[in-house]
Amino acid sequence: GEADLGRAGRGVEAALRRHAPRATFEVLDGASEARLELVACRACRPDAGLLAGGGKSIQVASSFDDARSIDVDSFAGHDLIRKHGARAGAMMHEWAVRRTLANVLGGDGVRGYKGAFSLIELAASSFEAAGGAGELSRADFVEALQARRAALERELNPSESVADRARANDPHNDKLVKDLVYATSLIAFVDLAFAKDATFS
């Protein structure tokens, strides 16, 4: 039920009832998820890597060997923004993501992903919302994301006061909070994980 599986529980249980017992299910680890997404992307762009993300983790791969999924805990970012306001909360979330990436990537992995990368899921929607079109360099992608983040912070936190949290806690602004969290996560991720000559589309 929903108590065990969360909000998606009803849909999962309905699918199981429709397809079981003839269907089989496998729980994938993060690296396997990234590899399968890379296979799908390469059906369209055979030489490109992958940058993808959902509500909690970001997948990245330039090959099957370096494919990985990194937990950036977007839900914690939502909580920080609601508790501390858009500006301060986003800054705290960025620090948390940078710390996680530094620990996961290690010294050799920082800025180690090179080449062209396809964006899917929330990475693609953030790219489009930031005004991205065609292929962007790493620097241009970060700049576009920073401009998008600044605009969202102004909308959610129009005064300079950190205590101005009303808009961030208004349920009507949930999508803006989500967009801010993800733009912030991607700024840190693209800055730390990708080489200067990486490109995104």
N, C-alpha and C positions, 0 to 999 in steps of 0.2 A: 504494500500500500504506500501512500504518500509519506507516511511516517518513516518508512525505510528507504524509499527511493527519491524523496524530494518532490518538487513540483512536477517533474517529468514522469513521476511514478505511474500515473494512470495511463499515459500513452504507452509506456514500456510494457505494462501488464496487458494492455489490450493487444499489443503486437504479439506478445508471447502466446496469448490465448488463440489468436488467429493462426499462427504459424507452427506452434509446437504441436506434436513432437517431431515434425519433419525438419524443422529448422535447427541449426546449431549456432551457438554464439561463442565468441572468444573475446576475452578482455585483453586489450593490447597495452603494452607499456608505451611510454612516451616516444621512445626512439622508433618503435614500429609504426606508431601513428604518423610520425614525421616522414618515414620512408614511404608509406603508402600514399600520403599526400604528394610527395615528390614524384612518384610514379604517375599520378593523375596529372600533375602540372606538366610533366615532360611529354605527355601525349600532345600537348599544344606547343610547348617550347622545349625541344629536346635538350638544349644545352643550358637551360636556366636552373638556378637553385630555387629554394622555396622559403618564404616567410609567411607564416599563417598564425592565426590565433583565435581563440574563443573567449569564454568568460573568465578563465582562470590561468591558462597557460599559453605560451607562445612556442610554435614549432619552427625550427630553422634547419636547413640542410643545403649544402652545395653538392653533396654526394651521399651515397648510402652510408659511407663510413663515418661522416661527421654529423649525421642526422640526430637531432635531440629535441626534447620538449622541456621547456624551463617554466617552472611555476612562478608567475609574477603576482599572484594573489590579487586579482582585480577587485574582489569583493572587499578585501581589507582597505583598498584604495577608496572605494565608495564610502566606507565607514569613516575614514580619515577626513574626507571632504565634508561629510555631514557634521562631523564633530568639530572640525577646526576651521571650516570655511573653504572656499574653492582655492584661494591662493596658497594658504598655509598647508592645507590638506594635500594638494597636488605636489607641493614641494616635498612633503614627508613621504608620499608614495614614490616619488622619483628616487629619493635617497634609498628607500627600501629595495626598489628594483635594481638600482646600481649595485648595492651591497650583494644581493642575490647573484647577479650576473658575475661580479668579480669572483665570488666564491665558486660558482659553477664552472666558469670558463677557465679560471686560473691564469697564470701569467702568459702562457703560450697561446691561449685561446682568445685573449682580448684582441679585438679587431682582426680576427683570423679568417672570417668568411669573405671570400673574394669572388668577383664575377657579377653576372646579371641574376636578378632574383625576381620571381613572380610573386605577387601578393594575392592572398586569398583570405576569405572570411573577414574578420574585423580589421585585419591589416589593410585589405583592399578598400573597405568602406572608409577607414581613416584617411587613406591616401586620396580618395575622391573628395571627401569632406574638406580636406586641406587644400583642395584646388589642384591636386596632382593630375597630370595628363601626359600620356606618352611615357617616356622613360626619364627618370630623374636620377641625378647623381646622389650620392650619400649626403653631401652637404646641402643640396637643394631640398632633398626630402626632409632632413632635419629642420631646415629653415621653414618649410611649409608647415610642418607639424608644430613648431614653436609658435608660429603666427596663429594657427588654429587654437592652440592651447591658450594663448593670451586672450583671444576673442571669447572663448568659453569662460575663462576666469572673470572677465569683465561682466559677462552676462549673469553669471551666478554670484558674483561678489562685487557689485558695482561700486562700493565704497572701498577705501583703503583699510578699513577696520577689519581685523581678523575675526572679530566677534560677529560680523555680518554673515549669518548662516541661514537666514530665512529662505532665500531662494534655493539653496542647496538642499534644504530639507522639505521643499514643496514637492509632493509626488508628481505634479505636472512637469517637473524638470528632471525626472529620472533619466531620460535619454541624454540630456545635456551632461549630467554627472557621469554617465557611462562613457560618453564620448570624450570627456575630459580625462577620465582615468586611462582610457586606452591610448589617447594621444600622448599622455605623459609616459606611459609604459613604453611606447614605441620610440619616443625620443631617446630614452635611456638605452633601449635595446639596440637601436640602429647605431647610436654613437659608440657603444662599447663592443658590439659583436662584429661589426663589419669594417672591412678595409676601406681606405679613402677612395679607392677606385671602384667600389661596388656601385651598381645601378639597380633601380627598382621600377617596376611597371605592373 
